[in-house]
Amino acid sequence: MGRRIGLLFAALFLGFTLALIFFPSFRETVRRTPPNRAGTGKTNPVLIGAMGYLGYVNEGDVYVIDIAQGSTSRVTRTGGASRPKVSPGGQFVAFSRNNTLVIARTDGSAEYQVPNGSRPETARWSFYNAALVYTTADGALMTYDPRLGENGARQIDPPGSGVGTTAVWAASGARIAFERRRPVRDGYSREGIWVVDTTTRNPVASPVYMTAGSTGLRLCCWTGNDQFILFWQVPLSEDAPGAVGRLLIAAASSSEPVELTASSLMLRALVGAGGTGAVTPMIDGGEKPWTSRKKLVITEPTSAPNGQLQVKRVVLEASEQLSPGAPALPLNGTTIAYSVGPSLASAGSDVSRSLANRRIWVVGLDGKQKRSLLPEATVPQGVSDDQPEWARDAKTIVYARRIGTGSGSPGSGRGGQLEIWVAYADGSNARRLVGGLNDPGVNTLGVVEYDVVYDFQP
């Protein structure tokens, strides 16, 4: 009897996974459905109808807010935590402590140090379930399922495989895209973007695109329909976070890539996530810092008459006086939310000024119905709103509000205070979720590393 039940569950899981992969309409329905909530009991939501989970660090400890329930859980009490990442369903939170990847239950009842987790910044949850992918310092690709406790680790690609620092789940939760890097000598390397299906008993990776020479390949992300992968091609001599490279796109089934843009800053935050199709919003332009000479564009891969891949581009924001950033696309794929503020030129070449007084805007994919998310009269002076993220139902947006943003010069690591807010997508109401957090400040590229302080899980 026990074996029959096990086979039944295995068949149901396989059927669910295949449906996610081969039936886009089913995948879209599931993605819009929030996972089972970790919270129970009476609800007292900050904003009625808002959903998702907010993980944040305050004075070195991790907290998680169940936005729909309106409840806050303190997860840790020993300090030293950063980079929180909440699992779908809100039952677990991963974070960094002493440069080690740790996973804890959000009710604080259990905590696990992830095996070989010396690269906590590489960890990413699957979109659907509590499965974490991360890479190791010895070149392995790993997953971890905290529902299995200390036995949750699974090796996908062994040590010595040359796995790089970026691995990303496809939206279906079945496949992982990752980098392989094999340096041959100074300035020469064999590089590749690979994909592996984790639903098989013995996963075997297959290449999407490979190259050898003086250029490297750095993974960005999947498109929402799981069919295409975006990655940068960058000279090895200039390879570093924020370097300038060509942003390419290729079919996940392996194909010759095509160019999305010839010059792009290698920053994941400038390429929008979300949607269930192939449309990807992005910030175009390779000039540093990131607030200098940028455009908001949407890209969509299509098939040319000869069967080859081609890219459709639409420019949505190209004012020399403005600097668009942090584009985000909801699952219904109809409206882009992004932040906008003064460009570096209009701010007198002062990076801090170009990061001040930013606001959240929304615009349709056709460039119409562009508007500020919140009425200007409702936004206090001296604040900067940034980093919009959609809830699964596309009805609310979570965003960061920086206060005292002029207090930290680029590279100083000093900022003011940080608050996290949630608002209805029509801008009719907004509420603060948490305040009094330490602003992480900006780096030399003018980038605010929000993920050090908080994470929103839709």
Buried (B, 14 or more C-beta within 10 A) or exposed (E): EEEEEEEEEEEEEEEBBBBBBEEBEBBBEBBBEBBEBBBEEEEEBBBEBBBBBBBBBBEBBBBBBBBBBBBBBEBBEEEBBBBBBBBBBBBBBBBBBEEBBBBBBBBBEEBBEBBBBBBBBBBBBBBBBBBBBBBBEEBBBBBBBBEEEEEBBBBBBEBEBBBBBBBBBBBBBBBBBBBBBEEEEEEEBBBBBBBBBBBEEEBEBEEBBEBEEEBBBBBBBBBBBBBBBBBBBBBBEEBEEBBBBBBBBBBBEBBEBBEBBEEBBBBBBBBBBBBBBBBBBBBBBBEBBBBBBBBBBBBBBEEEEEEEBEBEEBEBBBEEEBBBBBBBBBBBBBBBBBBBBBBBBBBEEBBBBBBBBBBBBBBEBEBEEBEBBBEEEEBEEEBBBBBBBBBBBBBBBBBBBBBBBBBBBBEEBEBBBBBBBBBBBEBEBBBEBBEEBBBBBBBEBBBBBBBBBBBBBB
